[in-house]
Amino acid sequence: MEKKKILITGSNGLLGQKLVELLVTKPHIDTIATARGGNRLPFSNGYRYIEMDITDPQAVDRVFGAERPDVVIHTAAMTNVDQCEAEKDACWKLNVTATETLIAACAKHKTFLELVSTDFIFDGTSGPYREDDEPNPISFYGWSKFAAEKAVVSSSIEWAIARTVLVYGIAHDMSRSNIILWVKKSLDEGKAIKVVTDQFRTPTLAEDLALGCYLIADQQAKGIYHISGKDFLTPYEMALAAADYFGLDASLISPTDASAFSQPARRPPRTGFDLSKSREVLGYEPHSFREGIEILAGQIF
């Protein structure tokens, strides 16, 4: 049986790393990991790593010509919402122009493209959202991802879009924190923290997102899919859950609202996803938030 060749962009990122770790366990998949710079994964068995800068069309063309992937899972993006607001040109280049470059390469080589997108394409007035709800971004990051989606949808290639929400997890060789680690560290040190109660999300374990992306890629399931956690929570509730799991002092956590923080980019207040379609079509079933904390805890100790 010929293997299905899946190429990952952004393989050094949190999702990219989890995808490589998952795909190498699938004997029918030939995995190609790509990113800018060197490989950050601590193991090299079961996949190949190729350096590829998606903002360089010639580099993309060269890799596609040599590898001819069946599917591309496009995870590479500028995702720091405030950085996108401040560095609009860099954000557009990475999130939109590079996606257009990949679309052209996919068209040339008849490759299926799966774009990873975000709940930030919605304005957050009426979450949890379904796949066919109307996008209305309120930040430049949100606009850049919506523009990437539109480029994919209006292209001639076969495509899927996997949207996700507030991804948390532990990556190798990365300083990026997440709400669980931040709460644990603060409470371990006896620091009081303020956490917002007026934002709602369905936080997503990175391993669950990787699974959802794999299910789409393996089935080459066309269309838009919402891939997130299943618990609809405020960051305040997430912080309390983390404190409870680790047996830390929850009295150090006080509720506040988003107006207490001055951030360059606006955040949609109420997103989160309805997972009905992904459950029915893909057979996707995520962990609970508590189970997610447990998986993450097992990776830090």
C-alpha positions as CSV (number, residue, x, y, z in Angstrom):
1,M,0.0,0.0,0.0
2,E,1.3,3.4,-0.9
3,K,1.6,5.7,2.0
4,K,-0.2,9.0,2.3
5,K,2.4,11.8,2.3
6,I,1.5,14.6,4.7
7,L,3.6,17.8,4.9
8,I,3.4,20.0,8.0
9,T,4.3,23.7,7.9
10,G,5.3,25.3,11.2
11,S,6.5,22.0,12.7
12,N,8.5,23.8,15.4
13,G,5.3,25.3,16.9
14,L,3.2,23.8,19.6
15,L,0.6,22.3,17.2
16,G,3.3,21.3,14.6
17,Q,5.2,19.3,17.2
18,K,2.1,17.5,18.5
19,L,1.2,16.7,14.9
20,V,4.6,15.2,14.1
21,E,4.4,13.1,17.4
22,L,0.9,11.8,16.4
23,L,1.6,11.2,12.7
24,V,4.8,9.1,13.3
25,T,2.5,6.6,15.1
26,K,0.5,6.0,12.0
27,P,2.1,3.4,9.8
28,H,0.2,4.5,6.6
29,I,1.5,8.1,6.8
30,D,4.7,9.4,5.4
31,T,5.4,12.5,7.5
32,I,7.4,15.6,6.3
33,A,8.0,18.3,8.9
34,T,9.0,21.7,7.7
35,A,9.7,25.0,9.4
36,R,12.1,28.0,9.3
37,G,15.5,27.3,10.9
38,G,16.6,24.0,12.5
39,N,14.4,21.2,13.8
40,R,13.3,21.7,17.4
41,L,11.9,18.3,18.0
42,P,14.0,16.1,20.4
43,F,13.6,13.0,18.2
44,S,14.2,12.3,14.6
45,N,12.8,8.8,13.9
46,G,9.8,8.2,11.8
47,Y,9.7,11.4,9.8
48,R,11.9,13.7,7.7
49,Y,12.6,17.4,8.5
50,I,13.1,19.9,5.7
51,E,13.9,23.6,6.3
52,M,11.3,25.6,4.4
53,D,10.4,29.3,4.7
54,I,6.8,29.7,3.5
55,T,7.4,33.4,2.8
56,D,9.8,32.3,0.0
57,P,7.8,31.1,-3.0
58,Q,10.9,29.5,-4.6
59,A,11.7,27.5,-1.5
60,V,8.1,26.3,-1.3
61,D,8.1,25.4,-5.0
62,R,11.4,23.5,-4.6
63,V,10.1,21.4,-1.6
64,F,6.8,20.7,-3.3
65,G,8.5,19.7,-6.5
66,A,10.8,17.3,-4.7
67,E,8.3,15.9,-2.2
68,R,4.9,16.0,-4.0
69,P,2.9,15.8,-0.8
70,D,-0.7,14.4,-0.9
71,V,-1.8,16.7,1.9
72,V,-0.4,19.9,3.5
73,I,-1.4,20.8,7.1
74,H,-0.7,24.5,7.3
75,T,-0.1,25.4,10.9
76,A,2.6,28.1,10.5
77,A,1.3,31.6,11.4
78,M,1.9,34.7,13.4
79,T,-0.5,34.2,16.2
80,N,0.4,36.8,18.8
81,V,-2.6,39.0,18.6
82,D,-1.0,42.2,19.9
83,Q,2.1,41.7,17.8
84,C,-0.1,41.4,14.7
85,E,-1.8,44.7,15.6
86,A,1.6,46.3,15.9
87,E,3.4,44.6,12.9
88,K,0.7,44.5,10.3
89,D,2.9,44.0,7.3
90,A,4.8,41.0,8.9
91,C,1.4,39.5,10.0
92,W,-0.1,39.8,6.5
93,K,3.1,38.4,4.9
94,L,3.1,35.3,7.1
95,N,-0.7,34.7,7.5
96,V,-2.0,35.7,4.1
97,T,0.7,36.0,1.4
98,A,2.4,32.7,2.5
99,T,-1.0,31.0,2.4
100,E,-1.5,32.2,-1.2
101,T,2.0,30.8,-2.0
102,L,1.0,27.4,-0.6
103,I,-2.3,27.5,-2.5
104,A,-0.4,28.0,-5.8
105,A,2.0,25.1,-4.9
106,C,-1.0,22.9,-4.0
107,A,-2.7,23.8,-7.3
108,K,0.4,22.9,-9.3
109,H,0.9,19.5,-7.5
110,K,-2.8,18.6,-6.9
111,T,-2.2,18.6,-3.1
112,F,-5.0,18.8,-0.6
113,L,-4.6,21.9,1.7
114,E,-5.7,22.0,5.3
115,L,-5.5,25.5,6.8
116,V,-5.5,25.9,10.6
117,S,-7.6,29.0,11.5
118,T,-9.1,30.6,14.6
119,D,-12.1,31.6,16.6
120,F,-10.8,35.2,16.3
121,I,-12.4,35.5,12.9
122,F,-15.7,36.0,14.9
123,D,-16.6,39.1,16.8
124,G,-17.6,37.1,19.9
125,T,-21.1,38.5,20.3
126,S,-22.9,35.1,20.0
127,G,-20.6,32.1,20.7
128,P,-20.3,29.1,20.8
129,Y,-20.1,29.2,17.0
130,R,-21.0,26.8,14.2
131,E,-19.0,26.4,11.0
132,D,-21.5,28.4,8.9
133,D,-21.8,31.4,11.3
134,E,-20.8,34.7,9.8
135,P,-17.2,35.9,10.4
136,N,-16.7,39.4,11.6
137,P,-13.1,39.9,12.9
138,I,-12.4,42.7,15.4
139,S,-8.5,42.5,15.4
140,F,-5.9,42.6,12.6
141,Y,-4.9,39.0,13.5
142,G,-8.6,38.0,13.0
143,W,-8.7,39.8,9.7
144,S,-5.5,38.2,8.5
145,K,-6.8,34.7,9.3
146,F,-10.2,35.5,7.7
147,A,-8.3,36.7,4.5
148,A,-6.3,33.4,4.5
149,E,-9.6,31.5,4.8
150,K,-11.1,33.4,1.9
151,A,-8.0,32.8,-0.3
152,V,-8.4,29.0,0.4
153,V,-12.2,28.9,-0.2
154,S,-12.0,30.9,-3.4
155,S,-9.2,28.7,-4.8
156,S,-9.5,25.9,-7.3
157,I,-7.8,23.3,-5.0
158,E,-9.2,20.7,-2.7
159,W,-9.2,22.2,0.8
160,A,-10.3,22.0,4.4
161,I,-10.2,24.6,7.2
162,A,-9.7,23.6,10.9
163,R,-10.6,26.4,13.2
164,T,-9.6,26.2,16.8
165,V,-9.8,28.1,20.1
166,L,-7.3,29.0,22.9
167,V,-4.8,26.2,22.4
168,Y,-2.8,25.0,25.5
169,G,-0.1,22.4,25.8
170,I,3.6,21.9,26.3
171,A,6.1,22.0,23.5
172,H,9.8,21.1,23.5
173,D,12.4,23.9,23.7
174,M,9.8,26.6,23.8
175,S,9.3,29.3,26.4
176,R,5.6,29.8,25.6
177,S,3.5,29.6,28.7
178,N,-0.3,28.9,28.8
179,I,-3.0,29.6,31.3
180,I,-2.5,26.4,33.3
181,L,1.3,26.8,33.7
182,W,0.8,30.5,34.5
183,V,-1.7,29.8,37.2
184,K,0.4,27.0,38.7
185,K,3.6,29.1,38.7
186,S,1.8,32.1,40.3
187,L,0.1,30.2,43.0
188,D,3.2,28.0,43.7
189,E,5.0,31.4,44.4
190,G,2.1,32.7,46.5
191,K,1.3,35.5,44.0
192,A,-2.2,36.9,43.8
193,I,-3.6,36.9,40.2
194,K,-6.5,38.6,38.5
195,V,-8.3,36.6,35.9
196,V,-11.1,37.7,33.6
197,T,-14.7,36.5,33.9
198,D,-16.2,38.3,30.9
199,Q,-14.5,36.2,28.1
200,F,-15.8,32.8,27.2
201,R,-13.8,30.1,25.3
202,T,-13.7,26.3,24.6
203,P,-10.0,25.9,25.5
204,T,-8.2,23.3,23.3
205,L,-5.6,20.8,24.4
206,A,-2.8,20.8,21.7
207,E,-3.0,17.0,21.4
208,D,-6.8,17.2,20.7
209,L,-6.2,19.8,18.0
210,A,-3.5,17.6,16.4
211,L,-6.0,14.7,16.4
212,G,-8.7,16.8,14.7
213,C,-6.2,18.0,12.1
214,Y,-5.1,14.4,11.5
215,L,-8.7,13.2,11.1
216,I,-9.3,15.9,8.4
217,A,-6.0,15.2,6.6
218,D,-6.4,11.4,6.7
219,Q,-10.0,11.5,5.4
220,Q,-9.3,14.5,3.1
221,A,-12.6,15.8,4.5
222,K,-13.4,18.9,2.6
223,G,-14.9,22.0,4.1
224,I,-14.7,23.9,7.4
225,Y,-14.5,22.1,10.8
226,H,-14.5,23.4,14.3
227,I,-11.9,21.6,16.4
228,S,-11.7,22.7,20.1
229,G,-12.2,21.5,23.6
230,K,-15.8,20.8,24.7
231,D,-16.0,22.8,28.0
232,F,-17.3,26.4,27.6
233,L,-15.3,28.3,30.3
234,T,-14.1,31.8,31.3
235,P,-10.4,32.2,32.0
236,Y,-11.4,32.6,35.7
237,E,-13.1,29.2,35.7
238,M,-10.0,27.7,33.9
239,A,-7.8,29.2,36.6
240,L,-9.9,27.8,39.4
241,A,-9.9,24.3,37.7
242,A,-6.1,24.5,37.5
243,A,-5.8,25.5,41.2
244,D,-8.2,22.7,42.2
245,Y,-6.3,20.1,40.2
246,F,-2.9,21.0,41.6
247,G,-4.2,21.5,45.1
248,L,-3.2,25.2,45.3
249,D,-4.7,28.1,47.1
250,A,-7.6,29.4,44.9
251,S,-8.2,32.4,47.2
252,L,-5.2,34.0,45.5
253,I,-7.3,34.1,42.3
254,S,-9.6,37.1,42.0
255,P,-12.1,37.8,39.3
256,T,-11.8,40.9,37.1
257,D,-13.1,42.0,33.7
258,A,-11.2,42.7,30.4
259,S,-11.4,46.5,30.9
260,A,-8.8,46.1,33.6
261,F,-6.2,45.2,31.0
262,S,-5.0,47.5,28.3
263,Q,-4.1,45.4,25.2
264,P,-3.4,46.8,21.8
265,A,-5.8,44.4,20.0
266,R,-9.4,43.8,20.8
267,R,-10.5,40.3,21.9
268,P,-13.8,38.8,21.0
269,P,-15.7,38.4,24.3
270,R,-17.6,35.2,23.7
271,T,-16.4,32.6,21.2
272,G,-16.1,28.9,21.7
273,F,-17.3,26.2,19.3
274,D,-20.2,23.9,18.6
275,L,-18.5,20.6,17.8
276,S,-21.5,18.8,16.3
277,K,-20.1,18.7,12.8
278,S,-16.6,17.5,13.7
279,R,-18.1,14.8,16.0
280,E,-20.5,13.5,13.3
281,V,-18.3,13.8,10.2
282,L,-14.8,13.2,11.6
283,G,-15.5,11.2,14.7
284,Y,-13.6,13.9,16.7
285,E,-14.0,13.7,20.5
286,P,-11.8,15.9,22.7
287,H,-10.8,15.6,26.3
288,S,-12.5,17.6,29.1
289,F,-10.6,20.6,30.4
290,R,-9.8,18.6,33.6
291,E,-8.4,15.7,31.6
292,G,-6.4,18.2,29.6
293,I,-4.8,19.6,32.8
294,E,-4.0,16.0,33.8
295,I,-2.3,15.3,30.5
296,L,-0.3,18.5,30.7
297,A,0.7,17.8,34.3
298,G,2.1,14.5,33.2
299,Q,4.4,16.3,30.8
300,I,5.8,18.8,33.2
301,F,6.8,16.4,36.0
